[in-house]
Amino acid sequence: MNRPPLPALQPMSPPPTPVSACRLGRLEVRDGVETRVYEAAHFAGGITLTLDGQRSMGTGRDSLLLTVHCALRKMLSIRLSDLLHDPRALADAVGAEREYQQLTVRVRSQSYEVRAAFEDCRDFCLSVCVLKKAGFPIKDETLQYGTTTAGSLALHAPAGIGVGPRLSSITPLPGLHMGHGPGANDDWPFTPLLNSGESWAT
């Protein structure tokens, strides 16, 4: 008696991280000498941050992405796993300031920096924990919250959104004119993340 063939096994998706749609009070984006500040109170739906694992169909490797949604629409995406294999970029790629629950992500090669101030302390601690598990050293920083450089621009209403990826690592916010070259290589594997509420401890 012939048995029907077993269905082909599908590769498992990377486990979800506990950092999903975390509400931000403030987002600051620096592109070269220009700084733009987004206050969540001025956007319907607010501003949220997610750390997400995605599987590359081409390589089968996992990649870790940071995405920001503003007014319920995707506004910014950084493939963090691209930074893991560059020791010079990795050293200060991620910084954290506890007092103001602020996370900083830097892409030095492209003069790009994102500062995200979380509304909830638990979301901030989980984000730091997930990034540590992924292999990022966390630089403890003291940042002056609520001030910007002379070239900053506060944004109180959504700009036009029709923006596609212009770099391999970063999908920029509307209005940020980024003239940099391509980013790092595609899809670097990262440490599997546990869906747990571990707190950040030094």
For each residue, the residues with C-beta under 8 A, 3 or more apart:
1:
2:
3:
4:
5:
6:
7:
8:
9:
10:
11: 55 60
12:
13: 53 55
14: 53 54 55 62 192 193
15: 53 192 193 194 195
16: 20 52 53 195
17: 20 51 52 53 130 193 195
18: 126 130 195 196 197
19: 22 49 50 51 123 126 127 130
20: 16 17 50 51 52
21: 48 49 50 69
22: 19 48 49 50 118 119 120 123 126 127
23: 40 46 47 48 118 119 120 123
24: 27 40 46 47 48 49 68 116 117 118 119
25: 39 40 41 117 118 119
26: 37 38 39 40 47 115 116 117
27: 24 37 38 40 47 68 70 114 115 116 117
28: 35 36 37 38 114 115 116 117 148 152
29: 35 36 38 76 112 113 114 115 172 173 176
30: 34 35 36 111 112 113 114 115
31: 34 36 111 112 172 176 177 178
32: 111
33: 149 151
34: 30 31 151 152 153 176
35: 28 29 30 148 149 151 152 153
36: 28 29 30 31 152 153 154 155 173 175 176
37: 26 27 28 148 152 153 154 155
38: 26 27 28 29 42 43 47 70 155 173
39: 25 26 42 43 154 155 156
40: 23 24 25 26 27 43 46 47 119
41: 25
42: 38 39 155 156 157
43: 38 39 40 46 47 70 71 157 158
44: 71 72
45: 69 70 71 72
46: 23 24 40 43 71
47: 23 24 26 27 38 40 43 68 69 70 71
48: 21 22 23 24 68 69
49: 19 21 22 24 66 67 68 103 116 118 123 127
50: 19 20 21 22 66 67 68 69
51: 17 19 20 64 65 66 80 127 130 131
52: 16 17 20 64 65 67
53: 13 14 15 16 17 62 63 64 65 190 193
54: 14 62 63 65
55: 11 13 14 60 61 62 63
56: 59 60 61 62 63 186 187
57: 60
58: 186 187
59: 56 186 187
60: 11 55 56 57
61: 55 56 187 188 189
62: 14 53 54 55 56 81 187 189 190 192
63: 53 54 55 56 79 81 82 186 187 188 189 190
64: 51 52 53 79 80 81 134 190
65: 51 52 53 54 77 78 79 80 81
66: 49 50 51 76 77 78 80 105 114
67: 49 50 52 74 76 77 78
68: 24 27 47 48 49 50 74 75 76 77 114 116
69: 21 45 47 48 50 72 73 74 75
70: 27 38 43 45 47 73 75 76 158 173
71: 43 44 45 46 47 158
72: 44 45 69
73: 69 70 158 161
74: 67 68 69 77 171
75: 68 69 70 161 173 174
76: 29 66 67 68 70 114 170 171 172 173
77: 65 66 67 68 74 165 170 171
78: 65 66 67 105 107 114 169 170 171
79: 63 64 65 82 168 169 170 183 187
80: 51 64 65 66 83 84 93 105 131 134 136 190
81: 62 63 64 65 84 134 187 188 189 190
82: 63 79 85 86 168 169 183 184 185 186 188
83: 80 86 89 90 93 107 136 169 184
84: 80 81 90 134 135 136 188 190
85: 82 184 185 188
86: 82 83 89 90 109 184
87: 90 91
88: 91 108
89: 83 86 93 106 107 108 109 184
90: 83 84 86 87 93 136 137
91: 87 88 137 139
92: 95 106 108 139
93: 80 83 89 90 105 106 107 108 136
94: 103 104 105 106 131 136 137 138 139
95: 92 103 104 106 138 139 140 141 143
96: 102 103 104 124 128 138 139 140 141 200
97: 100 101 102 104 140 141 142 143 145
98: 101 124 140 200
99: 145
100: 97 117 143 145
101: 97 98 117 118 119 120 121 124
102: 96 97 115 116 117 118 124 143 145
103: 49 94 95 96 115 116 118 124 127 128
104: 94 95 96 97 113 114 115 116 141 143
105: 66 78 80 93 94 113 114 116
106: 89 92 93 94 95 112 113 114
107: 78 83 89 93 110 111 112 113 169 170 183
108: 88 89 92 93 111
109: 86 89 180 183 184
110: 107 167 169 170 178 180 181 183
111: 30 31 32 107 108 180
112: 29 30 31 106 107 170 178 180
113: 29 30 104 105 106 107
114: 27 28 29 30 66 68 76 78 104 105 106
115: 26 27 28 29 30 102 103 104 143
116: 24 26 27 28 49 68 102 103 104 105
117: 24 25 26 27 28 100 101 102 145
118: 22 23 24 25 49 101 102 103 121 123 124 127
119: 22 23 24 25 40 101 123
120: 22 23 101 123 124
121: 101 118 124 125
122: 125 126 197
123: 19 22 23 49 118 119 120 126 127
124: 96 98 101 102 103 118 120 121 127 128 200
125: 121 122 128 129 199 200
126: 18 19 22 122 123 129 130 197 198
127: 19 22 49 51 103 118 123 124 130 131
128: 96 103 124 125 131 132 138 200
129: 125 126 132 133 198 199 200
130: 17 18 19 51 126 127 133 134 193
131: 51 80 94 127 128 134 136 138
132: 128 129 135 136 137 138 200
133: 129 130 191 193 194
134: 64 80 81 84 130 131 190 191 193
135: 84 132 190 191
136: 80 83 84 90 93 94 131 132
137: 90 91 94 132
138: 94 95 96 128 131 132 200
139: 91 92 94 95 96
140: 95 96 97 98 202
141: 95 96 97 104
142: 97
143: 95 97 100 102 104 115
144: 147
145: 97 99 100 102 117
146:
147: 144
148: 28 35 37 152 154
149: 33 35 152
150:
151: 33 34 35
152: 28 34 35 36 37 148 149
153: 34 35 36 37
154: 36 37 39 148
155: 36 37 38 39 42 159 175
156: 39 42
157: 42 43
158: 43 70 71 73 161 174
159: 155 173 174 175
160: 174
161: 73 75 158 174
162: 174
163: 166 171 172 173 174
164: 171
165: 77 168 170 171
166: 163 170 171 172 178
167: 110 170 171 172 178 180 182 183
168: 79 82 165 182 183 184 186
169: 78 79 82 83 107 110 183 184
170: 76 77 78 79 107 110 112 165 166 167 178 183
171: 74 76 77 78 163 164 165 166 167
172: 29 31 76 163 166 167 176 178
173: 29 36 38 70 75 76 159 163 176
174: 75 158 159 160 161 162 163
175: 36 155 159
176: 29 31 34 36 172 173
177: 31
178: 31 110 112 166 167 170 172
179:
180: 109 110 111 112 167
181: 110
182: 167 168
183: 79 82 107 109 110 167 168 169 170
184: 82 83 85 86 89 109 168 169 188
185: 82 85 188
186: 56 58 59 63 82 168
187: 56 58 59 61 62 63 79 81
188: 61 63 81 82 84 85 184 185
189: 61 62 63 81
190: 53 62 63 64 80 81 84 134 135 193
191: 133 134 135
192: 14 15 62
193: 14 15 17 53 130 133 134 190
194: 15 133 198
195: 15 16 17 18
196: 18
197: 18 122 126
198: 126 129 194
199: 125 129
200: 96 98 124 125 128 129 132 138
201:
202: 140
